Amino acid sequence: MIGLTGPLAAAGFTILAVGGIWLWQQQRNLAARLVVHPVPIVSVDPARVASLESEVANLTQRLGLQERRPAAAPADLGPIQMQMAQLATRLDARQDADGTASQAADARIAALEGKLQGLETRLATAEKQEQTALARAGRIAALAGAAQALAAGRPLGTIPDAPPALARFATVAPVSYTHLTLPTKA
């Protein structure tokens, strides 16, 4: 066993030396293949990008407020926001590309503007649905109150869009069965 340590150490050293030389040559080959090209400067209007970012932040805030309100059918905008974040990240990554990067940036900005329009439409629809639901809830509450007042023989109060036959009992109590059967004092 003692006689084998010398040859094994020499073989290990030889393998290590050959591997080091091979790595050194690979590094030189890789460095020779890498040619530094100047990166063209892509002109993107920072004011336009800042304006779009401001609009996105404003709409995101409004959408967050809208989603926190109780609504009949809340919309899930998480995937859209994730897509917008991915698009913004990809837009930043593409700014260092060749001469066509400016056209690609304009296309991305147009896509963001399209997304903004879609978000504005969805937000307007959600707000309209909320207003409709609130108006309906108010009408249902008024009708429930009128039904209780009618059962108690009291004036019904103001009912939105009530027909004239019902509206005349807003301040005057309707005639009830008990009023008709009570003996009158003469």
C-alpha positions as CSV (number, residue, x, y, z in Angstrom):
1,M,0.0,0.0,0.0
2,I,2.9,2.3,0.8
3,G,4.4,1.7,-2.6
4,L,1.2,2.9,-4.4
5,T,0.9,6.4,-2.8
6,G,3.7,7.9,-4.9
7,P,2.2,6.8,-8.3
8,L,-1.3,7.7,-7.2
9,A,-0.2,11.2,-6.1
10,A,1.7,11.7,-9.4
11,A,-1.4,10.5,-11.3
12,G,-3.6,12.9,-9.3
13,F,-1.3,15.8,-9.9
14,T,-1.1,15.1,-13.6
15,I,-5.0,15.0,-13.8
16,L,-5.2,18.2,-11.9
17,A,-2.6,19.9,-14.1
18,V,-4.3,18.7,-17.3
19,G,-7.7,19.9,-16.0
20,G,-6.3,23.3,-15.1
21,I,-4.7,23.7,-18.6
22,W,-7.9,22.7,-20.2
23,L,-10.0,25.2,-18.2
24,W,-7.4,28.0,-19.0
25,Q,-7.7,27.2,-22.7
26,Q,-11.6,27.2,-22.5
27,Q,-11.5,30.6,-20.8
28,R,-9.2,32.0,-23.4
29,N,-11.5,30.6,-26.2
30,L,-14.6,32.1,-24.5
31,A,-12.9,35.4,-24.1
32,A,-11.9,35.5,-27.7
33,R,-15.5,34.7,-28.8
34,L,-16.9,37.5,-26.7
35,V,-16.7,40.7,-28.8
36,V,-18.0,43.8,-27.1
37,H,-20.4,45.7,-29.4
38,P,-21.5,49.2,-28.5
39,V,-25.1,49.2,-27.2
40,P,-27.2,51.6,-29.2
41,I,-29.0,54.2,-27.2
42,V,-32.8,53.7,-27.4
43,S,-34.8,56.9,-27.1
44,V,-37.9,56.4,-25.0
45,D,-39.8,59.5,-24.0
46,P,-39.4,59.5,-20.2
47,A,-42.3,61.9,-19.8
48,R,-44.6,59.5,-21.6
49,V,-43.5,56.5,-19.6
50,A,-43.9,58.5,-16.4
51,S,-47.3,59.5,-17.4
52,L,-48.3,55.9,-18.1
53,E,-46.8,54.8,-14.8
54,S,-48.8,57.5,-13.0
55,E,-52.0,56.4,-14.7
56,V,-51.3,52.7,-13.9
57,A,-50.7,53.6,-10.2
58,N,-53.9,55.8,-10.1
59,L,-56.0,53.0,-11.7
60,T,-54.4,50.4,-9.5
61,Q,-55.3,52.5,-6.4
62,R,-58.9,53.1,-7.6
63,L,-59.2,49.4,-8.5
64,G,-58.0,48.4,-5.0
65,L,-60.6,50.7,-3.4
66,Q,-63.3,49.3,-5.7
67,E,-62.4,45.7,-4.9
68,R,-62.6,46.3,-1.1
69,R,-66.2,47.5,-1.4
70,P,-68.8,44.8,-1.1
71,A,-70.1,44.1,-4.6
72,A,-72.3,41.5,-6.2
73,A,-69.5,40.1,-8.4
74,P,-65.9,41.4,-7.8
75,A,-63.5,41.2,-10.6
76,D,-60.1,39.4,-10.2
77,L,-57.5,41.8,-11.6
78,G,-54.5,40.0,-10.2
79,P,-53.5,38.3,-13.4
80,I,-53.8,41.5,-15.4
81,Q,-51.7,43.4,-12.9
82,M,-49.1,40.5,-13.0
83,Q,-49.1,40.7,-16.9
84,M,-48.7,44.5,-16.7
85,A,-45.7,44.1,-14.3
86,Q,-44.2,41.4,-16.6
87,L,-44.8,43.7,-19.6
88,A,-43.1,46.6,-17.8
89,T,-40.1,44.3,-16.9
90,R,-39.8,43.1,-20.4
91,L,-40.0,46.7,-21.7
92,D,-37.1,47.6,-19.5
93,A,-35.1,44.6,-20.6
94,R,-35.7,45.4,-24.3
95,Q,-34.4,49.0,-24.0
96,D,-30.8,47.8,-24.5
97,A,-31.5,46.0,-27.8
98,D,-30.5,47.1,-31.3
99,G,-32.2,49.9,-33.4
100,T,-35.6,48.1,-33.5
101,A,-35.9,48.4,-29.7
102,S,-37.4,51.8,-30.1
103,Q,-40.2,50.4,-32.2
104,A,-40.7,47.6,-29.8
105,A,-40.9,50.0,-26.9
106,D,-43.6,52.0,-28.8
107,A,-45.5,48.8,-29.3
108,R,-45.2,47.9,-25.6
109,I,-46.4,51.4,-24.7
110,A,-49.3,51.0,-27.0
111,A,-50.1,47.6,-25.4
112,L,-50.0,49.2,-22.0
113,E,-52.3,52.0,-23.2
114,G,-54.7,49.3,-24.4
115,K,-54.5,47.5,-21.1
116,L,-55.2,50.9,-19.4
117,Q,-58.3,51.4,-21.5
118,G,-59.4,47.9,-20.7
119,L,-58.9,48.5,-17.0
120,E,-60.8,51.8,-17.2
121,T,-63.7,50.1,-18.9
122,R,-63.8,47.3,-16.3
123,L,-63.6,49.9,-13.5
124,A,-66.4,51.9,-15.0
125,T,-68.5,48.7,-15.3
126,A,-67.8,47.7,-11.7
127,E,-68.7,51.2,-10.5
128,K,-71.9,51.1,-12.5
129,Q,-72.8,47.7,-11.1
130,E,-72.2,49.0,-7.6
131,Q,-74.5,52.0,-8.2
132,T,-77.2,49.7,-9.6
133,A,-76.9,47.3,-6.7
134,L,-77.0,50.2,-4.2
135,A,-80.1,51.7,-5.9
136,R,-81.8,48.3,-5.9
137,A,-80.9,47.8,-2.2
138,G,-82.4,51.2,-1.4
139,R,-85.6,50.4,-3.3
140,I,-85.9,47.0,-1.5
141,A,-85.4,48.7,1.9
142,A,-88.0,51.3,1.0
143,L,-90.5,48.6,0.0
144,A,-89.8,46.5,3.1
145,G,-90.4,49.6,5.3
146,A,-93.6,50.4,3.4
147,A,-94.8,46.8,3.9
148,Q,-94.2,47.1,7.6
149,A,-95.9,50.5,7.7
150,L,-98.9,49.1,5.8
151,A,-99.2,46.1,8.2
152,A,-99.1,48.6,11.2
153,G,-101.6,51.0,9.6
154,R,-99.1,53.9,9.4
155,P,-98.2,56.2,6.5
156,L,-95.9,54.4,4.0
157,G,-93.3,57.1,3.6
158,T,-91.7,58.0,0.3
159,I,-91.1,55.1,-2.1
160,P,-89.0,55.8,-5.2
161,D,-90.8,55.3,-8.5
162,A,-94.1,54.4,-6.7
163,P,-97.3,54.5,-8.7
164,P,-99.7,57.4,-7.9
165,A,-102.2,55.0,-6.1
166,L,-99.4,54.1,-3.7
167,A,-97.7,57.5,-3.5
168,R,-100.8,59.1,-2.0
169,F,-100.3,57.1,1.2
170,A,-96.8,58.5,1.7
171,T,-97.9,60.9,4.4
172,V,-101.5,59.6,5.1
173,A,-102.2,56.3,6.7
174,P,-104.0,53.9,4.4
175,V,-107.4,52.6,5.3
176,S,-107.1,49.2,7.0
177,Y,-109.5,46.5,7.9
178,T,-109.5,47.5,11.5
179,H,-110.5,51.0,10.6
180,L,-113.4,49.8,8.5
181,T,-114.8,47.5,11.3
182,L,-114.4,49.8,14.3
183,P,-117.7,51.5,15.3
184,T,-117.7,55.2,14.6
185,K,-118.8,57.7,17.2
186,A,-121.7,59.8,16.0
